[in-house]
Amino acid sequence: IESARRPTSCTVTVGGCSFGASGMASMDGVSLHGRRRYKWSSCSGYYCFQDFVQFCAQEGFEKPQEDGTWSARGGALELWADCVDEAEEEELMRRQAEEVQALPALSFEALAVGASPSVMLQSVPGALALPPGPAKCGGCLSVGTHGTADCWGGVSTRSALTVEVLAAFPPSYKARIRCFSGGLLRLVGSEVHFHGSEADDPDTTTFELLPRDFGIGRTVLTIAAKGGAIVGTFEAHVPPPELTLHHVGVVSPEECIRQLRVRACEAIQADPTLQGRRRHMQDVSEHYYGFEDVVLWAAQMYRCGTEADALELAQALWKFACICEAEDQVWTVVDDMIL
């Protein structure tokens, strides 16, 4: 689906055919006006409701409508409810960008000599960038879903990075960029992620940092890969003390635990099934734990890259591998089998 970026109308291209679309009236209190972005997708494009209908028709994704009939429109309604509104997200990102801008700026020279143990790289609006992100305001280069790189970050752990200078060729420098969990920024083709390590081809994890005057009155840096591919142009900021990387790739344990607890509490409030206590089916000690404890255990045991990854894993364990304390008496364990 290719959508023209117009607020009241758009054009959809499916299988080489173009279709016009416009805003639609609301149904059951859910507005179908405007444009939305599917929040679980790395794509930064926004689409109107009719775009979603055409997409569902193309993919054969159907769901029941109000009258019980299955259709692509029913599938579009389900997807639409799981999307973020363009205007609301732009306002959120604007406030988030202002928070980053309020942080002290880090000069290119200070960044190159390692004057700060960690950095936040805020994308410059209008500059070319491979990782997806907002178009009208600058988000930070950060660890996205499943370790992908994006520019949706704000003042948070996933935007805390370190720059490891490997060689100096003034005015440019060759460096590696490492995220809080230890993964290196890596570019393979057009895919940018933080799954890189020292064992990978250095050409995919080593980048050139070039100072630039982008016409915003401040010095910014462009990150380029071998072969000339531009990752993006960014302005460097000093993160707040609680997000400082005390050594390469590791945020202070206390701050990591605090943020995980906050995210776990938010998940519990949003989903009543995460309340109470459960035990793992294979836990011979038969101890019961709350969801918050399961999140902390999953993050440590499986070295989850982000809070979102730890929550996703913990929710799967909670749902499929654990037994609710209140219902445990109905189960009988026989030779490691639960009957």
ABEGO torsion letter per residue (X at the ends): XBBBBBAABBBBBBGGBBBBBBBBBBBGGBBABEBBBBAABABABBBBAAAAAAAAAAAGBBBBBAAGBBBAAAAAAAAAAABBBAAAAAAAAAAAAAAAAABBBBBAAAAAAGABABBBBBBBBGBBBABBBBAABBBBBBBBBGGBBBAABBBBAAABBBBBBABBBOABBBBBBBBAAGBBBBBBEABBBAABBAABBAAAABBBBBBBBAGAGBBBBBBBBBGGBBAEBBBBBBBBAAABBABBGBBBAAAAAAAAAAAAAAAAAABAAABEBBBBAABAAGBBBBAAAAAAAAAAAAGBABAAAAAAAAAAAAAAABBBAAAAAABBBBGGBBX
